Amino acid sequence: MKNQPIFGRPFYHLTEIVTPKKELSEDEKNRLYELKELYREISESDNAEAEYKIAMAYYHGGVVEQDYSNAAMFLENSSEKGFPDAQHTLGMMYFNGLGVEQDYHKSLMWLKEAANQGHAESQFKVGIFYFNGYGVEKDFKQAIRWFKIAAEQGFVEAQLYLGVIYFDGEFVNKNDQQSAYWLEKAANQGDANAQYEMGLMHLEGTVLNKDIQKAVNWFELAAEHGLVDAQYNLGTIYFNGDGVDKDIEKAIKWLKIAAEQGDGECQYRLGFMYFHGVEVEQNHQKAKEWFELAAKQNYFDAIFHLWFMYRNGWGGIEVDSKRADELLELGKSLRAESKAIMFALDPMLL
């Protein structure tokens, strides 16, 4: 590196180690001892990896006070010695303005230093710079080149990006084979979004052969990672028996998991099932509870059902004109975005 470090190399003295901020556990005492040994090591041998480890102690805090400026100082020195993890972290600190003034140029410089040493995450981040135009002209060809370099090293986010880019065909010629290739690579590494996309490809049968069971397998992997769309799809597939045996218990399980994560459509569908007794025992109280949750997210059909219940005292729910009027006003405010049955059924809403 020809560039001079912003911080000169400090003189290291064991007595200058920051005093712990609290009474330490045995594990923290051991980590503090390791930190002291790292200080001793760089005092004696100017060790880049030791400087990086000290930097990360200040970066994360814990046994010492979190101090991004101190972290940046040690990272700068380690980076100048060519340590790629330090170069990557320093590049991201310049990107986010942590402990240093935000500087996209310096961020990209350090990320490229690490990327050129084979640091896969830095290679991906360099691609992001060119993809989004952070401090440089957007250059999709350069971005994709860096994504491929990182993806070929197994970096899952780069694989996912390539899969989506080749599927969309906006920045490169659309290539379904390349899309499926990279998405499957990412999916096999446990990326939930890639697993979901693989499920869609098998469900729709456009990019890959239609295979509902394979779609279900991929959706289940993504759903176990908490991906709401996959949970919703599983609920729908099992409810309708699309290509699999109809299984209401599994359908409700996945719809409920998605609903409990805040998915308004799943909340509404559960409410609808309990309201009308579709495949479950009719239970207006449960229906009301799910509709209330969906209504908080402005889910229109849930608002209609609640309005109907409060206005008419349906299903043992007490008439509540005030609440019905509130829902009526909310429905009116949303009518430009929805042509749900509520407006057709009651002229008052027009």
Secondary structure, DSSP 8 states (H G I E B T S, - for coil): --S--SS------GGGS---SS---HHHHHHHHHHHHHHHHHHHH--HHHHHHHHHHHHH-SSS---HHHHHHHHHHHHHTT-HHHHHHHHHHHHHTSSS---HHHHHHHHHHHHTTT-HHHHHHHHHHHHHTSSS---HHHHHHHHHHHHHTT-HHHHHHHHHHHHH-SSS---HHHHHHHHHHHHHTT-HHHHHHHHHHHHH-SSS---HHHHHHHHHHHHHTT-HHHHHHHHHHHHHTSSS---HHHHHHHHHHHHHTT-HHHHHHHHHHHHHTSSS---HHHHHHHHHHHHTTT-HHHHHHHHHHHHHTGGG----HHHHHHHHHHHHHHGGG---HHHHH-GGG-
